[in-house]
Amino acid sequence: MSPEAKPNLVESAEWRNMEDFSEGIDTNRLPQTDALAGHTHSVELADGGVAEFSFTAGQRVSWKVTGEEWGGEGEESYDGVAVGEGAFWVDFSISARKVESITLIFQPVTGWALIVHSRIHDENFTTETRVMQTFHPGYVDGITSAELPHETRELIGKRTLFRYSVNHLYEHIYLSSRRFVWHNLVGEQRGHAAAELATTWKLEKGLYVFTWREEKIPVGTVFLFDYARGRSTGKFIGLTGDGRIENSAGGAEIIEFGFSNYGDHQEPV
């Protein structure tokens, strides 16, 4: 019997919490790297802030961010993955502010960086969704000649499959600059789908940061899509059904699935 035909992977009307679908969703993720240990990098942010990161053995990072509303400093355990061509994914929760996390994606040779700050708001939130994110491009180690990451519309119209494991297969349809649809084909959410708020940044050719913020449950994501190599690397941040904070790794094989051409019609927003 194929994985898609497993009898336990059936459609359920019950909406799932974060912990219900996240188990095993890092099966096809790229491996951790210790290549950053012993290195220090600074990022001069385009909006005026400065971020500094010193990496040590044992997947530890000392960090300091000044000139930003979400700034601070500390020492944390980090998730580090080599991605793209010479770039790195670094993610950690801020232990002093457990509802916040920092994701740094950077290329130390060519000099671009993007920091995503994620925050889970309390139950009285007035933002669009309970998990919200801000985006901060910058120059690495003074390489001001780098082409900075920027928001992009290049994914609009794409359909893509993401195989996180034999028990996790999702379809994405990118509708506009603000919305996409996820659709679970295999997994605990089989048959579920939703159109969520999303943001896309281009890092370099074929390399994107894609984030979405769910409206039905308190969950947000930050993912790096490497279409050239067919891999995604990322994380889910949110609350479990019993209110625990989770910052969980995920990763998938990317399967390009189709494209909707709006050329002869009204372009999406």
C-alpha positions as CSV (number, residue, x, y, z in Angstrom):
1,M,0.0,0.0,0.0
2,S,1.4,3.4,-0.9
3,P,1.9,6.1,1.8
4,E,-0.9,8.1,0.2
5,A,-3.4,5.2,0.7
6,K,-2.7,4.6,4.4
7,P,-6.0,4.1,6.1
8,N,-5.1,6.4,9.0
9,L,-4.5,9.3,6.7
10,V,-8.2,10.2,6.2
11,E,-10.0,13.4,6.0
12,S,-11.3,14.7,9.4
13,A,-13.6,17.6,10.0
14,E,-11.8,18.4,13.2
15,W,-9.3,21.3,12.8
16,R,-5.8,20.2,14.0
17,N,-3.5,22.0,16.5
18,M,0.1,22.6,15.8
19,E,1.4,19.5,17.6
20,D,-1.0,17.3,15.6
21,F,0.5,17.9,12.2
22,S,4.1,18.9,13.1
23,E,5.4,15.5,14.3
24,G,7.8,14.2,11.6
25,I,7.5,17.3,9.4
26,D,11.3,17.7,9.6
27,T,12.0,14.2,8.1
28,N,13.1,15.5,4.7
29,R,14.9,18.5,6.2
30,L,18.5,19.3,5.3
31,P,21.0,18.3,8.1
32,Q,22.4,20.6,10.7
33,T,25.8,22.3,10.1
34,D,28.5,23.3,12.5
35,A,30.3,25.3,9.9
36,L,29.5,28.6,11.6
37,A,31.2,27.7,14.9
38,G,34.1,30.1,15.7
39,H,32.8,32.8,13.4
40,T,31.3,36.2,14.1
41,H,29.2,38.1,11.6
42,S,27.5,41.6,11.8
43,V,24.6,42.7,9.7
44,E,24.0,46.4,9.0
45,L,20.2,46.6,8.6
46,A,18.8,48.8,5.8
47,D,16.4,50.3,8.3
48,G,19.2,51.5,10.6
49,G,19.7,48.7,13.1
50,V,22.8,46.6,13.6
51,A,22.7,42.9,14.4
52,E,25.8,40.9,15.6
53,F,26.0,37.1,15.9
54,S,28.9,35.1,17.4
55,F,28.7,31.3,16.9
56,T,30.4,28.8,19.1
57,A,30.6,25.0,19.3
58,G,27.5,23.1,20.4
59,Q,25.1,25.1,18.3
60,R,25.3,28.2,20.5
61,V,25.1,31.8,19.4
62,S,25.6,35.1,21.3
63,W,23.5,37.8,19.6
64,K,22.9,41.5,20.0
65,V,20.5,43.7,18.0
66,T,20.6,47.5,18.4
67,G,18.5,50.2,16.8
68,E,15.4,48.1,16.5
69,E,12.2,48.0,18.5
70,W,12.6,44.2,18.9
71,G,16.3,44.5,19.7
72,G,18.1,43.0,22.7
73,E,20.9,40.5,23.4
74,G,21.4,37.1,24.8
75,E,22.9,33.6,24.2
76,E,20.8,30.9,22.7
77,S,20.9,27.4,21.2
78,Y,20.3,27.8,17.4
79,D,19.2,25.8,14.4
80,G,21.8,26.1,11.7
81,V,21.5,24.7,8.1
82,A,23.7,25.3,5.0
83,V,21.3,26.3,2.2
84,G,21.6,27.5,-1.4
85,E,25.1,28.1,-2.6
86,G,27.2,29.2,0.4
87,A,24.3,30.6,2.4
88,F,23.1,29.7,5.9
89,W,19.8,29.4,7.8
90,V,20.0,30.3,11.5
91,D,16.9,30.3,13.8
92,F,16.5,30.6,17.5
93,S,13.9,31.5,20.1
94,I,14.6,34.4,22.4
95,S,14.7,32.8,25.8
96,A,14.1,36.0,27.7
97,R,11.0,36.7,25.5
98,K,9.7,33.2,24.8
99,V,7.0,34.4,22.4
100,E,9.6,35.8,20.0
101,S,12.1,34.3,17.6
102,I,14.8,35.5,15.2
103,T,15.5,33.9,11.8
104,L,18.7,35.0,10.0
105,I,19.3,33.9,6.4
106,F,22.6,35.2,5.1
107,Q,25.3,34.8,2.5
108,P,28.7,35.7,4.1
109,V,30.6,35.8,0.8
110,T,28.3,37.9,-1.4
111,G,27.1,39.9,1.6
112,W,23.3,39.8,1.7
113,A,21.1,39.0,4.7
114,L,17.5,38.9,5.8
115,I,16.3,38.8,9.4
116,V,12.7,37.8,10.1
117,H,11.5,38.6,13.6
118,S,8.4,36.6,14.6
119,R,6.2,37.2,17.6
120,I,3.1,35.5,19.1
121,H,0.7,38.1,20.4
122,D,-1.5,37.5,23.4
123,E,-5.2,36.6,23.2
124,N,-6.2,40.3,23.0
125,F,-4.2,40.8,19.8
126,T,-5.3,43.6,17.4
127,T,-3.0,42.6,14.6
128,E,-4.3,40.7,11.5
129,T,-3.2,37.4,13.0
130,R,-1.9,36.3,16.3
131,V,1.6,35.5,15.0
132,M,3.1,38.4,13.2
133,Q,6.5,39.0,11.5
134,T,8.7,41.9,10.5
135,F,11.4,41.7,7.8
136,H,14.8,43.3,7.9
137,P,17.3,43.1,5.0
138,G,20.9,44.1,5.5
139,Y,24.6,43.9,4.5
140,V,26.9,41.3,6.0
141,D,30.3,42.3,7.4
142,G,30.3,45.7,5.6
143,I,29.8,44.3,2.1
144,T,27.7,47.2,1.0
145,S,27.9,46.2,-2.7
146,A,25.6,43.3,-2.1
147,E,22.1,43.2,-3.8
148,L,19.7,43.2,-0.8
149,P,16.8,40.8,-0.5
150,H,13.5,42.4,-1.5
151,E,9.8,41.5,-1.6
152,T,8.8,39.8,-4.8
153,R,5.8,38.7,-6.8
154,E,7.7,35.9,-8.6
155,L,5.8,33.0,-6.9
156,I,2.3,34.3,-7.9
157,G,0.7,31.6,-10.1
158,K,2.9,28.8,-9.0
159,R,1.6,25.5,-7.7
160,T,4.1,23.5,-5.7
161,L,4.0,20.2,-3.8
162,F,6.0,19.9,-0.6
163,R,6.9,16.4,0.7
164,Y,8.0,16.7,4.3
165,S,7.9,12.9,4.8
166,V,5.9,9.9,3.5
167,N,3.2,11.0,5.9
168,H,3.2,14.7,5.0
169,L,2.4,16.0,1.5
170,Y,1.0,19.5,1.0
171,E,0.1,21.6,-2.0
172,H,0.7,25.3,-2.2
173,I,-1.1,27.7,-4.6
174,Y,0.3,31.2,-4.6
175,L,-2.6,33.5,-5.3
176,S,-1.3,37.1,-4.8
177,S,1.2,39.2,-3.1
178,R,-0.8,38.7,0.2
179,R,-2.4,35.3,0.0
180,F,-1.7,31.6,-0.8
181,V,-3.6,28.4,-0.3
182,W,-2.2,25.3,1.5
183,H,-3.9,22.0,0.9
184,N,-3.1,18.8,2.7
185,L,-3.0,15.7,0.5
186,V,-1.4,13.3,3.0
187,G,-1.3,13.7,6.7
188,E,-3.3,14.5,9.8
189,Q,-4.8,17.5,8.1
190,R,-5.9,15.5,5.0
191,G,-8.6,17.3,3.2
192,H,-8.1,20.6,5.1
193,A,-7.1,23.7,3.2
194,A,-7.0,27.5,3.9
195,A,-6.1,30.8,2.3
196,E,-3.6,32.4,4.6
197,L,-1.8,35.8,4.8
198,A,1.7,35.4,3.3
199,T,4.8,37.4,2.5
200,T,7.6,36.5,-0.1
201,W,11.1,37.8,-0.3
202,K,13.6,37.1,-3.0
203,L,17.2,36.4,-1.8
204,E,18.8,35.6,-5.1
205,K,17.8,33.7,-8.3
206,G,15.7,30.7,-7.4
207,L,16.0,31.4,-3.6
208,Y,13.1,32.8,-1.6
209,V,12.0,33.3,1.9
210,F,8.3,32.6,2.2
211,T,6.3,33.2,5.4
212,W,2.6,32.7,6.3
213,R,0.5,33.5,9.3
214,E,-2.5,31.3,10.0
215,E,-5.9,32.9,10.9
216,K,-7.7,29.9,12.4
217,I,-4.9,28.7,14.8
218,P,-2.0,30.7,16.4
219,V,0.8,29.5,14.1
220,G,3.2,31.3,11.7
221,T,6.0,30.0,9.6
222,V,9.3,31.1,8.0
223,F,10.6,28.9,5.2
224,L,13.4,29.2,2.7
225,F,12.5,27.8,-0.7
226,D,15.4,26.7,-2.9
227,Y,13.7,25.9,-6.2
228,A,17.1,25.4,-8.0
229,R,17.9,22.4,-5.7
230,G,14.3,21.3,-4.9
231,R,14.5,21.8,-1.1
232,S,12.7,23.8,1.5
233,T,14.1,24.6,5.0
234,G,12.1,26.3,7.7
235,K,10.2,26.3,10.9
236,F,6.7,26.7,12.5
237,I,6.2,29.0,15.5
238,G,3.0,29.0,17.5
239,L,1.0,27.6,20.4
240,T,0.0,24.0,20.9
241,G,-3.6,23.1,21.9
242,D,-2.7,23.3,25.6
243,G,-1.0,26.7,25.2
244,R,2.7,25.7,25.1
245,I,5.0,27.7,22.8
246,E,6.7,25.7,20.1
247,N,9.4,26.7,17.6
248,S,9.6,23.6,15.5
249,A,11.8,22.7,12.5
250,G,10.4,21.6,9.2
251,G,11.7,20.9,5.7
252,A,10.6,19.3,2.5
253,E,11.4,18.1,-1.0
254,I,10.0,20.7,-3.5
255,I,8.0,19.3,-6.5
256,E,6.9,22.0,-9.0
257,F,3.4,21.2,-9.9
258,G,2.0,23.7,-12.3
259,F,1.5,27.4,-13.1
260,S,-1.5,29.8,-13.6
261,N,-0.8,32.5,-16.2
262,Y,-2.8,35.7,-15.5
263,G,-1.3,37.4,-18.5
264,D,-4.6,37.7,-20.5
265,H,-6.6,38.5,-17.4
266,Q,-6.6,40.8,-14.3
267,E,-3.3,40.5,-12.4
268,P,-3.7,39.7,-8.7
269,V,-2.9,42.3,-6.1
